[in-house]
């Protein structure tokens, strides 16, 4: 459970005064704060509906969803805190969530009563105020009161210290999102002397912790109107980030680690217009574009290069965009670069064209792969025809695109990851789903199966797609996609 022990700051470098005289002095003569209860935030009603959804799936069972702890970067320095996505989804608490909070849903006969336990604001007469660098107000800023959060999120609140009473009433049938806060899970089970959610799935105990995590993932497969709007905001901020990068191309080309300039320029926009980036920015110039998750970003950007930029802004609600554009840094594509680019665009457009409620999710990938196979066969890169290569036991064209074409998008860049295969890869596409379409072609610099002029070219085009009632909407269509539009975009900048 929540750790109330001494903070990690080591005593051998602490110079905080500890005399009773100092404690009395630092705790006195502070002006009263005026606390005005906020109106409920926009997502509060949607979060309540989500809680009702998970409640209906687990009647009569207590559900425990921790926000998690800050993760250590080095020694006593942490990464910025980000609550677990399931917690954010069920509470509506985003970037301003308090570290170590816990959502508890207790069955009440008709459903569940939800209570948000968190470490409430401590008085300035407490030692925590000035002496605790992890949570003290003097160090990290004030925390909200119980009443403020209750009004803000439209949910009952309680002090984290009161969770012990709830914990004592739990048994092995309670369900817990275990990976949200491993230290909390360990402490809770040590307190109970048994594993929460440890009863195997049966008629008497129809769910386990794994089932809860699965259900929480599947609850996010279809986005509500608030989520869709937040994704639109994330895409708009990401568009501005790409604009910034193009405007900075002179500096990018001039610096020996120009990829870092791209990364920094985009990340500045992410911090200005959102919370941060939704994932580590990929700024891959030249042959680095053939390394699918190139995030070192320490290479030069040379005139004539293509640079593949895979980046997304995460807004304060924690929803993120995920966009890839491949840009000619000199302003125009070479003949071969454009040939590859147009093939990838054709694959992306073909995949988008089939998206409508009722198709199978895997059909999106199959459609894009049919184009990739046909193009690489036409160019003479395959030892067999496109039709033969598309056979499950062949797949020669996958040498040049080994990744998938689509993944769900939302609070996580790879959202809904614990959903069942039959509802994800083999699932039926529904209105309200949001996923990427991101085909690519990657010809490694030392790949002898392709002509020399293709080697070192990597192209990916990625867009964020909303499924509508009668088709689909490309949320990122406003970020130039065709070769001609990309060249005009760079020329304007």
KAFENQUI-V818996 format. One record per pair of residues at least 24 apart in sequence whose ideal C-beta (glycine too) atoms are under 10 Angstrom apart, sorted by the first residue. I is the first residue (numbers start at 1). J is the second residue. Records with the same first field share a line. If there is no record, write none. Layout:
I = J + J
This chain:
1 = 66 + 100 + 102 + 117 + 160 + 163 + 164 + 167 + 181 + 183 + 184 + 185 + 186 + 187 + 188 + 189 + 190 + 191
2 = 66 + 69 + 99 + 100 + 101 + 102 + 117 + 118 + 119 + 160 + 161 + 163 + 164 + 181 + 183 + 184 + 187 + 188
3 = 69 + 100 + 134 + 183 + 184 + 187
4 = 100 + 119 + 160 + 161
6 = 131 + 132 + 134
7 = 76 + 128 + 131 + 132 + 133 + 134 + 135 + 136 + 139
8 = 72 + 75 + 76 + 77 + 78 + 133 + 134
9 = 75 + 76 + 131 + 132 + 133 + 134 + 139
10 = 75 + 76
13 = 76
14 = 131 + 133
16 = 127 + 130 + 131 + 132 + 133 + 136 + 138
17 = 130 + 131
18 = 127 + 131
22 = 130
23 = 125 + 126 + 127 + 130 + 131
24 = 125
26 = 124 + 125 + 127 + 129 + 130 + 131 + 138
27 = 123 + 124 + 125 + 126 + 127 + 129 + 130
28 = 124 + 125
29 = 124
30 = 123 + 124 + 125 + 129
33 = 121 + 124 + 142 + 145
35 = 121 + 144 + 145 + 147 + 148
36 = 148 + 151
37 = 145 + 147 + 148 + 149 + 150 + 151 + 152
38 = 144 + 148 + 149 + 151 + 152 + 153
39 = 151 + 152 + 154
40 = 92 + 150 + 151 + 152 + 153 + 154 + 155
41 = 92 + 93 + 94 + 96 + 151 + 152 + 153 + 154 + 226 + 317
42 = 92 + 226 + 229 + 230 + 317
43 = 88 + 89 + 91 + 92 + 93 + 94 + 153 + 154 + 224 + 226 + 227 + 229 + 230 + 317
44 = 91 + 92 + 93 + 151 + 152 + 153 + 154 + 155 + 226
45 = 92 + 154 + 224 + 226
46 = 89 + 92 + 223 + 224 + 225 + 226 + 227
47 = 88 + 89 + 90 + 91 + 92 + 93 + 103 + 114 + 153 + 154 + 155 + 224 + 226
48 = 90 + 91 + 92 + 114 + 153 + 154 + 155
49 = 224 + 226
50 = 86 + 89 + 90 + 91 + 92 + 216 + 219 + 220 + 224 + 227
51 = 89 + 90 + 91 + 92 + 103 + 105 + 111 + 112 + 114 + 155 + 219
52 = 111 + 112 + 114
53 = 90 + 215 + 216 + 218 + 219
54 = 86 + 89 + 90 + 105 + 112 + 114 + 175 + 212 + 215 + 216 + 218 + 219
55 = 105 + 107 + 108 + 110 + 111 + 112 + 113 + 114
56 = 111 + 112
57 = 206 + 207 + 211 + 212 + 214 + 215 + 216 + 218 + 219
58 = 105 + 107 + 112 + 175 + 206 + 207 + 211 + 212 + 215
59 = 107 + 109 + 110 + 111 + 112 + 206
60 = 107 + 108 + 109 + 111 + 112 + 173 + 206
61 = 105 + 106 + 107 + 112 + 173 + 174 + 175 + 197 + 205 + 206 + 207 + 212
62 = 104 + 105 + 106 + 107 + 112 + 166 + 169 + 170 + 171 + 173 + 174 + 175 + 176 + 196
63 = 90 + 103 + 104 + 105 + 106 + 107 + 112 + 114 + 174 + 175 + 176 + 177 + 197 + 207 + 212 + 215 + 216
64 = 102 + 103 + 104 + 105 + 106 + 117 + 163 + 166 + 167 + 170 + 174 + 175 + 176 + 177 + 178 + 180 + 181 + 184 + 185 + 188 + 196 + 197 + 209 + 212
65 = 89 + 90 + 91 + 101 + 102 + 103 + 104 + 105 + 114 + 116 + 175 + 176 + 177 + 180 + 181 + 212 + 213 + 216
66 = 100 + 101 + 102 + 103 + 104 + 117 + 176 + 177 + 178 + 179 + 180 + 181 + 182 + 183 + 184 + 185 + 188
67 = 91 + 93 + 97 + 98 + 99 + 100 + 101 + 102 + 103 + 116 + 117 + 118 + 177 + 180 + 181 + 184
68 = 97 + 99 + 100 + 101 + 102 + 177 + 179 + 180 + 181 + 182 + 183 + 184
69 = 99 + 100 + 134 + 180 + 181 + 182 + 183 + 184
70 = 99 + 100 + 134 + 135
76 = 133 + 134
78 = 134
80 = 275 + 276
81 = 140
82 = 275 + 276 + 314 + 318 + 411
83 = 180 + 181 + 318 + 411
84 = 177 + 179 + 180 + 181 + 216 + 411
85 = 177 + 180 + 216 + 217 + 220 + 318 + 319 + 410 + 411 + 412 + 415 + 416 + 417
86 = 177 + 179 + 180 + 212 + 213 + 215 + 216 + 217 + 219 + 220 + 411 + 412 + 418
87 = 116 + 177 + 180 + 181 + 216 + 411
88 = 317 + 318 + 319 + 411
89 = 216 + 217 + 219 + 220 + 227 + 318 + 410 + 411 + 415
90 = 114 + 116 + 155 + 177 + 216 + 219
91 = 116 + 118 + 149 + 153 + 154 + 155
92 = 152 + 153 + 154 + 155 + 226 + 317
93 = 118 + 149 + 152 + 153 + 155 + 317 + 318
94 = 230 + 275 + 314 + 315 + 316 + 317 + 318 + 319 + 411
95 = 274 + 275 + 276 + 314 + 315 + 316 + 317 + 318
96 = 143 + 144 + 149 + 152 + 275 + 316
97 = 149 + 153 + 318
98 = 135 + 143 + 144 + 149 + 160
99 = 134 + 135 + 140 + 143 + 181
100 = 134 + 135 + 160 + 181 + 183 + 184
101 = 149 + 157 + 160 + 163 + 181
102 = 158 + 160 + 163 + 166 + 167 + 176 + 177 + 180 + 181 + 184 + 188
103 = 155 + 177 + 180
104 = 156 + 158 + 163 + 166 + 167 + 170 + 174
105 = 174 + 175
106 = 166 + 169 + 170 + 174
113 = 155 + 156
114 = 153 + 154 + 155 + 156
115 = 150 + 155 + 156 + 157 + 158 + 162 + 163 + 166
116 = 146 + 149 + 150 + 153 + 155 + 156 + 157 + 158 + 160
117 = 146 + 156 + 157 + 158 + 159 + 160 + 161 + 162 + 163 + 164 + 166
118 = 143 + 144 + 146 + 149 + 157 + 158 + 159 + 160 + 163
119 = 143 + 159 + 160 + 161
120 = 144 + 145 + 146 + 147 + 148 + 149 + 157 + 158 + 159 + 160 + 161 + 162
121 = 145 + 146 + 148 + 149
163 = 188
164 = 191
167 = 191 + 192 + 196
168 = 192
170 = 194 + 196 + 197
171 = 196 + 198 + 199
172 = 196 + 197 + 198 + 199 + 205
173 = 197 + 198 + 199 + 204 + 205 + 206 + 207 + 208
174 = 198 + 199 + 209 + 212
175 = 199 + 205 + 207 + 208 + 209 + 210 + 211 + 212 + 213 + 215
176 = 208 + 209 + 212 + 213
177 = 209 + 212 + 213 + 216
178 = 209 + 210 + 212 + 213
179 = 209 + 213 + 418
180 = 213 + 216
185 = 209
210 = 418
211 = 418
212 = 418
213 = 417 + 418 + 419
214 = 416 + 418 + 419 + 420 + 423
215 = 418 + 419 + 420
216 = 416 + 418 + 419
217 = 408 + 412 + 415 + 416 + 417 + 418 + 419 + 420 + 423 + 424
218 = 416 + 418 + 419 + 420 + 423 + 424 + 427
219 = 416 + 419
220 = 408 + 410 + 411 + 412 + 415 + 416 + 417 + 418 + 419 + 433 + 434
221 = 361 + 408 + 410 + 415 + 416 + 419 + 423 + 424 + 427 + 429 + 430 + 432 + 433 + 434 + 435
222 = 408 + 416 + 430 + 431 + 432 + 433 + 434 + 467
223 = 319 + 408 + 409 + 410 + 411 + 415 + 431 + 432 + 433 + 434 + 466 + 467
224 = 432
225 = 432
226 = 317 + 319
227 = 317 + 319 + 410 + 411 + 432 + 434
228 = 319 + 410 + 432 + 434 + 466 + 473 + 475
229 = 317 + 319
230 = 314 + 315 + 316 + 317 + 318 + 319 + 320 + 321 + 410 + 411
231 = 315 + 317 + 319 + 320 + 321 + 322 + 409 + 410 + 411 + 434 + 464 + 466 + 475 + 476
232 = 315 + 319 + 321 + 464 + 466 + 473 + 475 + 476
233 = 273 + 274 + 313 + 315 + 316 + 317 + 319 + 321
234 = 270 + 273 + 274 + 275 + 278 + 312 + 313 + 314 + 315 + 317 + 318 + 319 + 320 + 321 + 322 + 323 + 409 + 410 + 464 + 475 + 476
235 = 312 + 313 + 315 + 319 + 320 + 321 + 322 + 323 + 409 + 463 + 464 + 474 + 475 + 476 + 477 + 478 + 479
236 = 273 + 274 + 313 + 315 + 321 + 475 + 476 + 478 + 479
237 = 269 + 270 + 272 + 273 + 274 + 275 + 312 + 313 + 314 + 315 + 320 + 321
238 = 266 + 269 + 270 + 273 + 274 + 277 + 278 + 311 + 312 + 313 + 314 + 315 + 320 + 321 + 322 + 323 + 325 + 464 + 475 + 476 + 479
239 = 269 + 313 + 321 + 323 + 325 + 476 + 478 + 479 + 480
240 = 266 + 269 + 270 + 272 + 273 + 274 + 313 + 479
241 = 265 + 266 + 267 + 268 + 269 + 270 + 272 + 273 + 274 + 277 + 281 + 309 + 311 + 312 + 313 + 321 + 323 + 479
242 = 266 + 269 + 309 + 311 + 323 + 325 + 327 + 476 + 479 + 480 + 489 + 493
243 = 269 + 479 + 489 + 492 + 493
244 = 268 + 269 + 272 + 493
245 = 269 + 281 + 283 + 307 + 309 + 311 + 325 + 327 + 493
246 = 309 + 325 + 327 + 329 + 331 + 480 + 486 + 489 + 490 + 491 + 492 + 493
247 = 490 + 492 + 493
248 = 493
249 = 301 + 307 + 327 + 329 + 330 + 331 + 490 + 493
251 = 301
252 = 283 + 285 + 300 + 301 + 307 + 329
253 = 285 + 300 + 301 + 302 + 303 + 305 + 329 + 330
254 = 300 + 301
255 = 300 + 301
256 = 298 + 299 + 300 + 301
257 = 283 + 296 + 297 + 298 + 299 + 300 + 301
258 = 283 + 285 + 297 + 298 + 299 + 300 + 301 + 302 + 305 + 307 + 329
259 = 283 + 284 + 285 + 286 + 288 + 294 + 295 + 296 + 297 + 298 + 299 + 300 + 301 + 307 + 309
260 = 296 + 297 + 298 + 299 + 300 + 301
261 = 297 + 301
262 = 297 + 301 + 307 + 309 + 311 + 327 + 329
263 = 295 + 296 + 297 + 298 + 309 + 311
264 = 297
266 = 309 + 311 + 312 + 313
267 = 311 + 313
269 = 311 + 313
270 = 311 + 312 + 313 + 314 + 315 + 320 + 321
271 = 313
272 = 313
273 = 313 + 315 + 316
274 = 312 + 313 + 314 + 315 + 316 + 317 + 318 + 319 + 320 + 321
275 = 313 + 314 + 315 + 316 + 317 + 318 + 319 + 320
276 = 313 + 314 + 315 + 316 + 318 + 320
277 = 311 + 312 + 313 + 314 + 320 + 321 + 413
278 = 311 + 312 + 313 + 314 + 315 + 318 + 319 + 320 + 321 + 322 + 323 + 409 + 411 + 412 + 413
279 = 310 + 311 + 312 + 314 + 320 + 322 + 412 + 413 + 414
280 = 310 + 311 + 413
281 = 309 + 310 + 311 + 312
282 = 307 + 308 + 309 + 310 + 311 + 324 + 460
283 = 307 + 308 + 309 + 310 + 311
284 = 308 + 309 + 310 + 324 + 326 + 458 + 460
285 = 309 + 327 + 329 + 458
286 = 329 + 445 + 456 + 457 + 458
287 = 442 + 443 + 444 + 445 + 446 + 455 + 456 + 457 + 458
288 = 445 + 456 + 458
289 = 326 + 440 + 442 + 443 + 456 + 457 + 458 + 459 + 460
290 = 400 + 440 + 441 + 442 + 443 + 444 + 445 + 446 + 447 + 455 + 456 + 457 + 458 + 459
291 = 442 + 444 + 458
292 = 401 + 402 + 403 + 440 + 442 + 458 + 460
293 = 403
294 = 458
301 = 329
302 = 329 + 330
303 = 328 + 329 + 330 + 331
304 = 328 + 329 + 330 + 332 + 334 + 337
305 = 329 + 330 + 337 + 456 + 457
306 = 330 + 333 + 334 + 337 + 340 + 341 + 456 + 457 + 458 + 459
307 = 458
308 = 440 + 442 + 457 + 458 + 459 + 460 + 461 + 462
309 = 460
310 = 438 + 440 + 460 + 462
311 = 462
312 = 409 + 413 + 436 + 462 + 464 + 476
314 = 411 + 413
317 = 411
318 = 410 + 411 + 412
319 = 409 + 410 + 411 + 412 + 415 + 434
320 = 409 + 410 + 411 + 412 + 413 + 415 + 464
321 = 409 + 413 + 436 + 462 + 463 + 464 + 475 + 476 + 479
322 = 407 + 409 + 412 + 413 + 414 + 415 + 434 + 435 + 436 + 438 + 462 + 463 + 464 + 476
323 = 436 + 438 + 461 + 462 + 463 + 464 + 475 + 476 + 479
324 = 436 + 438 + 440 + 459 + 460 + 461 + 462 + 463 + 476 + 479
325 = 459 + 460 + 461 + 462 + 463 + 476 + 479 + 480 + 481 + 486 + 489
326 = 440 + 441 + 457 + 458 + 459 + 460 + 461 + 462 + 483 + 486
327 = 480 + 486 + 487 + 489 + 490
328 = 483 + 486 + 487 + 490
329 = 490
330 = 490
331 = 486 + 487 + 488 + 489 + 490 + 491 + 493
332 = 483 + 486 + 487 + 490 + 491
333 = 459 + 483 + 484 + 486 + 487
334 = 453 + 457
335 = 453
336 = 443 + 451 + 453 + 454 + 457
337 = 453 + 454 + 457 + 459 + 483
338 = 459 + 483 + 484 + 486 + 487
339 = 375 + 379 + 441 + 453 + 454 + 457 + 459 + 483
340 = 375 + 379 + 400 + 440 + 441 + 442 + 443 + 454 + 457 + 458 + 459
341 = 441 + 457 + 459 + 461 + 481 + 482 + 483 + 486
342 = 375 + 459 + 482 + 483
343 = 371 + 372 + 374 + 375 + 376 + 378 + 379 + 439 + 440 + 441 + 459
344 = 368 + 371 + 372 + 375 + 401 + 438 + 439 + 440 + 441 + 442 + 458 + 459 + 460 + 461 + 462
345 = 371 + 439 + 459 + 461 + 481 + 482 + 483 + 486
346 = 371 + 372 + 374 + 375 + 439 + 461
347 = 371 + 372 + 373 + 374 + 375 + 401 + 405 + 437 + 438 + 439 + 440 + 441 + 461
348 = 405 + 437 + 438 + 439 + 440 + 460 + 461 + 462 + 463 + 465 + 474 + 481
349 = 437 + 439 + 461 + 463 + 474 + 481 + 482
350 = 374 + 437 + 439
351 = 405 + 406 + 437 + 438 + 439 + 463 + 465
352 = 437 + 463 + 465 + 471 + 472 + 473 + 474 + 477
353 = 471 + 472
354 = 429 + 471 + 472
355 = 406 + 429 + 433 + 435 + 437 + 465 + 466 + 467 + 468 + 471 + 472 + 473 + 474
356 = 429 + 431 + 467 + 468 + 469 + 470 + 471 + 472
357 = 428 + 429 + 430 + 431 + 432 + 433 + 467 + 468 + 469 + 470 + 471 + 472
358 = 428 + 429 + 430 + 431 + 467
359 = 428 + 429 + 467 + 472
360 = 425 + 426 + 427 + 428 + 429
361 = 406 + 407 + 408 + 421 + 423 + 424 + 425 + 426 + 427 + 428 + 429 + 430 + 433 + 435
362 = 404 + 405 + 406 + 421 + 424 + 425 + 426 + 427 + 429
363 = 406 + 429
364 = 404 + 405 + 406 + 429 + 435 + 436 + 437 + 439 + 465 + 472
365 = 403 + 404 + 405 + 406 + 425 + 437 + 439
366 = 390 + 405
367 = 405 + 437 + 439
368 = 401 + 404 + 405 + 406 + 437 + 438 + 439 + 440
369 = 395 + 397 + 398 + 401 + 404 + 405 + 439
370 = 397
371 = 397 + 439
372 = 397 + 398 + 400 + 401 + 405 + 439 + 440 + 441
373 = 397 + 398 + 400 + 401
375 = 400 + 441
376 = 400 + 401 + 441 + 443 + 449 + 450
379 = 450 + 451 + 454
380 = 449 + 450 + 451
381 = 441 + 443 + 447 + 449 + 450 + 451 + 454
382 = 449
383 = 449
396 = 449
397 = 441
399 = 442 + 443 + 444 + 447 + 449 + 450
400 = 440 + 441 + 442 + 443 + 444 + 447 + 449 + 450 + 454 + 458
401 = 438 + 439 + 440 + 441 + 442 + 460
402 = 440 + 442
403 = 438 + 439 + 440 + 442 + 460
404 = 436 + 438 + 439
405 = 435 + 436 + 437 + 438 + 439 + 440 + 462
406 = 435 + 436 + 437 + 438 + 439 + 462 + 465
407 = 435 + 436 + 437 + 438
408 = 433 + 434 + 435 + 436
409 = 433 + 434 + 435 + 436 + 464 + 465 + 466 + 475
410 = 434 + 435
429 = 465 + 467 + 472
430 = 467 + 469
431 = 466 + 467 + 468 + 469 + 470 + 471 + 472
432 = 466 + 467 + 468 + 469
433 = 465 + 466 + 467 + 468 + 472
434 = 464 + 465 + 466 + 467 + 472 + 473 + 475
435 = 463 + 464 + 465 + 466 + 467 + 472
436 = 462 + 463 + 464 + 465 + 476
437 = 461 + 462 + 463 + 464 + 465 + 472 + 474 + 476
438 = 462 + 463 + 464
461 = 486
